[in-house]
């Protein structure tokens, strides 16, 4: 992958170790895979981020960090990947999760009603109405969220592995073609 491009934006191991805020965590954040760009670390970080992105509420990045550290996958990739859920995408994703949940638990939960309309002027009221609507969906939503998050994580991991492998094969072929032409 274009590691040189990303290396400009990722911190070095030494700058991470010297950071005074990270020093509070001791050696917990010193594992090289948390910051290194390799196929397994990036694929794992993508999977953790996709899984954590469907955690309800503002706990997505915290969940991604809590999962990425013991799994020793790329922490910045895991945190950034959680951003696929936002106020525009969370509604459709939760509807898909509810539909998946009804496939696993037929007859459970209340009938599906319309989500409350987004109101920027009364964001707090909209947020509480959205949470009440989400809780009214019950078990199908909870099961659907776990199934959808797991499916997204597995598909993201496989896609990243395949994309990385394809990039490496193409780079080998280009290198071989350059050597033959010289």
C-alpha positions in Angstrom: 0.0 0.0 0.0 1.1 3.6 -0.3 2.9 3.6 3.1 5.1 6.5 2.2 2.0 8.7 1.9 0.6 7.6 5.3 3.9 7.8 7.1 3.9 11.5 6.7 0.7 11.7 8.8 1.3 8.9 11.4 3.6 9.5 14.4 6.9 7.8 14.7 7.5 5.2 17.4 9.8 7.6 19.2 7.4 10.5 19.2 4.7 8.2 20.6 7.0 7.0 23.4 8.0 10.6 24.3 4.4 12.0 24.3 3.5 13.0 27.9 -0.2 12.1 27.5 0.6 8.6 26.2 3.2 8.2 29.0 0.2 8.0 31.4 -0.6 4.6 29.9 2.9 3.2 30.5 4.0 0.7 28.0 0.4 -0.2 26.9 0.6 1.9 23.7 4.2 1.0 22.8 3.6 -2.1 20.8 4.8 -1.5 17.2 1.7 -3.0 15.6 -0.4 -0.2 17.1 1.3 2.3 14.9 3.0 0.3 12.1 1.5 0.0 8.6 1.5 -3.7 7.7 -1.1 -5.9 6.1 -2.2 -7.6 9.3 -2.2 -4.5 11.5 -4.1 -2.4 9.0 -6.6 -5.1 8.2 -7.2 -5.7 11.9 -7.6 -2.0 12.6 -10.1 -1.7 9.8 -12.1 -4.7 11.2 -12.0 -3.3 14.7 -13.1 0.2 13.4 -16.0 -1.3 11.4 -17.2 -3.4 14.3 -16.9 -0.5 16.8 -18.6 2.0 14.5 -22.0 0.4 15.3 -21.6 0.7 19.0 -24.5 3.0 20.1 -23.8 6.5 21.3 -20.5 8.4 21.4 -18.5 5.4 22.6 -17.4 4.2 19.2 -13.8 5.5 19.3 -13.4 4.4 22.9 -14.5 0.9 22.0 -12.2 0.9 19.0 -9.2 1.8 21.2 -10.2 -0.7 23.9 -10.3 -3.5 21.2 -7.3 -2.4 19.2 -4.8 -2.3 22.0 -5.1 -5.9 23.2 -5.6 -7.2 19.7 -2.5 -5.2 18.7 -3.9 -3.8 15.5 -3.3 -0.3 14.0 -4.8 2.1 16.4 -5.2 5.2 14.1 -6.8 3.1 11.4 -9.3 1.6 14.0 -10.2 5.1 15.3 -10.6 6.7 11.9 -12.7 3.8 10.5 -15.3 4.4 13.2 -16.2 7.6 11.4 -18.3 5.8 8.7 -21.2 6.2 11.1 -22.4 9.7 11.4 -25.8 11.4 11.7 -26.5 10.7 8.0 -25.6 7.0 8.0 -26.6 5.9 11.5 -30.3 5.8 10.7 -30.1 3.6 7.6 -27.5 1.3 9.3 -29.8 0.8 12.3 -32.7 0.1 9.9 -30.6 -2.6 8.2 -29.6 -3.9 11.6 -33.2 -4.1 12.7 -34.2 -5.9 9.5 -31.3 -8.4 10.1 -32.5 -8.9 13.7 -36.0 -9.7 12.5 -34.6 -12.4 10.3 -33.0 -14.0 13.4 -35.8 -13.2 15.9 -39.1 -13.2 14.0 -42.1 -11.8 16.0 -39.9 -10.0 18.5 -39.9 -6.2 19.1 -42.5 -3.6 18.3 -43.6 -2.8 14.7 -41.2 -0.6 12.9 -42.2 3.1 13.0 -40.6 6.1 11.4 -37.6 7.6 13.0 -37.9 11.1 14.4 -37.0 13.8 11.9 -33.7 15.4 12.3 -33.9 18.8 14.0 -30.7 20.9 14.2 -32.3 23.7 16.2 -33.4 21.2 18.9 -30.6 18.7 18.7 -30.9 17.5 22.3 -34.6 16.9 21.8 -34.0 15.0 18.6 -31.3 13.0 20.1 -33.5 11.9 23.1 -36.3 11.1 20.7 -33.9 9.1 18.5 -32.7 7.1 21.5 -36.2 6.4 22.6 -37.1 5.2 19.1 -34.0 3.0 19.0 -34.8 1.5 22.4 -38.4 0.7 21.3 -37.0 -1.6 18.6 -35.7 -3.9 21.3 -34.1 -7.4 20.8 -34.1 -7.4 17.0 -32.1 -4.3 16.8 -29.6 -5.5 19.4 -29.1 -8.9 17.6 -29.0 -7.2 14.2 -26.3 -4.7 15.4 -24.1 -7.5 16.6 -24.6 -9.5 13.4 -24.1 -6.5 11.1 -21.0 -5.3 13.0 -19.5 -8.7 12.8 -20.3 -9.1 9.1 -18.8 -5.6 8.4 -15.7 -6.4 10.4 -15.1 -9.7 8.6 -15.8 -8.3 5.2 -13.5 -5.3 5.9 -10.7 -7.5 7.1 -11.0 -9.8 4.0 -11.3 -6.8 1.6 -8.2 -5.1 3.1 -6.2 -8.3 3.0 -7.2 -8.9 -0.7 -6.5 -5.2 -1.7 -3.1 -5.2 0.0 -2.2 -8.5 -1.7 -3.4 -7.2 -5.1 -1.3 -4.0 -4.6 1.8 -6.1 -3.7 1.4 -8.4 -6.7 1.0 -5.4 -9.1 4.1 -3.8 -7.6 6.1 -7.0 -8.1 4.9 -7.2 -11.7 5.8 -3.6 -12.4 9.2 -4.1 -10.8 9.8 -7.3 -12.9 8.7 -5.4 -16.1 11.2 -2.6 -15.3 14.0 -5.1 -14.8 13.2 -6.8 -18.1 13.2 -3.5 -20.0 16.6 -2.4 -18.7 
